[in-house]
Amino acid sequence: MQSRNLIQLIVLFVTMILIGVTVYRWIQFDRIDGGSIFFSFLALSYFFNTLTWGNPEGNEAKDEREEHITLKSAKVSYFVLMIGSGLILFISEGVGNLNDIENFPLLLVVCLTFVTLPITEFLYAKKYR
C-alpha cells in the first residue's frame, strides 16, 4: 500500500511538471508544443490508471467486476471522444456547414469515430460465430 501511494505521488509529480512546463511555455513564449501537450496527456492517463488500478499501466489481473468497469468505461469513453472530436472540429473551424471545413485530417478523424465501434463489434462478432 505504501509503494502504491509513492507511485501515485511520483506520477502526480511528473504530470504536474509536464503540465506546468506546457502552461509556462504558453504564457512566457506564446507557444504551445504538440509534444508537451501529448506527454502531458500521456502522464495524466498514467496518473488516472494509478489511481484506479494501483498500476500506471492499468489493471493486469481482472475479476468480473473489473471486467465490467473496463467494458462500460470503454464504451462511454468512445462516445465522449466522438462528441469531443466533433466539437473540436466545428469550434476550431468556426463553421457549421460541412462543406466549409478546410481541416480535412481532423474531419477524417471525426468520421473515423463514427465507424470504429461498429467495425470493431462486427469483427468480434464474426470471431465468436
N, C-alpha and C positions, 0 to 999 in steps of 0.2 A: 504493500500500500504506500509506503514511504517513497519507493522508487517511482511509483506511478505519479505521485504528486510532484516529484522532482522533474520527471519527464514533461509533465504538463506545464510546469513553470519555465522550463527551458524552451519548449515550443512556443509558449506565450511570449517570452522574451524575444526570441528570434522573429516572431510575427510582428511584434510591436516595433522592432528595429527596422524591419523592411518597410512597414507602412510609414514609419516616421521618416525614413530616407526618401521615400516616394513623395510624401507631402512636403518635405523640406525642399527637394529639387523643384517641385511645382511652384512653391511660394517664392523661393530665392531666385531661381533661374527662369521661371515661367516656362518650364519644360517638363513634359511627362514622358518617361521612358516606358516603352512597351515591356521591356524586361523587368523593370521594377514592379509594374502592375502584375505581370504574370507570376513572379516569385512571391509577391505579397499574397496573392490569392492562393497559391500553392501552399504557403506556410499556414494560411488561415484554414485550409482544408485539413492539414495535418493537425492543427490545434483542435478542431471540432472532432476529428477521429479520436484524438487522445481523450477528450472529454467524454465522448460517447462510449468508446470501447476500451480505453486504457492503453491503447496502442496507436502510435501515429499513423500506421499503415492500415488501420481498420481491424475488424474482428477476424480472427483466423478460424477458431472452432465455434460453430454456431449451433445453438439448440433451436427448437421450434419457434420460440418467442422471438429470438434474434433474427431468424429467417423471415418471420412475418414483418418485423420492423424494417429490415432491408428491402423486402419486396414492396411494401407500401411506400416507403420513403423514395424509392427509385421511381415509382410511377408518378408520385406527386412532384418530385423534382423535375421530371421530364416535362410536365405541363407548365411548371413555373418557368423553366428555361425557354419553352416555346413562347409563352406570353412575354417574358422579358426580352427575348431577342426581337420579337415583333415590335415591341415598344421602342427599343433602342433604334431599330431601323427607321421607324416613322418619325421619331423625335430628332434623330441625327440628320435625316434628310429634310425635315421640315415640310414634308408634303403629305397629303392624304390620298393622292392618286398614284396607283402603282405604276402608271406609265411615266411619271415624272421622276422616278427613282433612278439615281445615277450610280449608286454604290452596289454594283452587281454581285461582288463577293459576299457582302452581308445579306443581300436578297437571297442568294443561293443557300446561305446558312439557315435563314428563316424558313425557306422552302424545305430544306432537309429535315427540319424539326417536325414537319407535318408527316413525313413518310418513315422516319426512323422507327418509331414504335410499331406501326403496322407491319413493316418488313421484318423486324425482329420477331414479333409474335408469329408471323407466318413461318419463318424459318424454324422456330422452336416447335410449333405445332406439327410441322412436317417431320421433324426429328422424332417426335413421340408417337406418330401414327403408324 
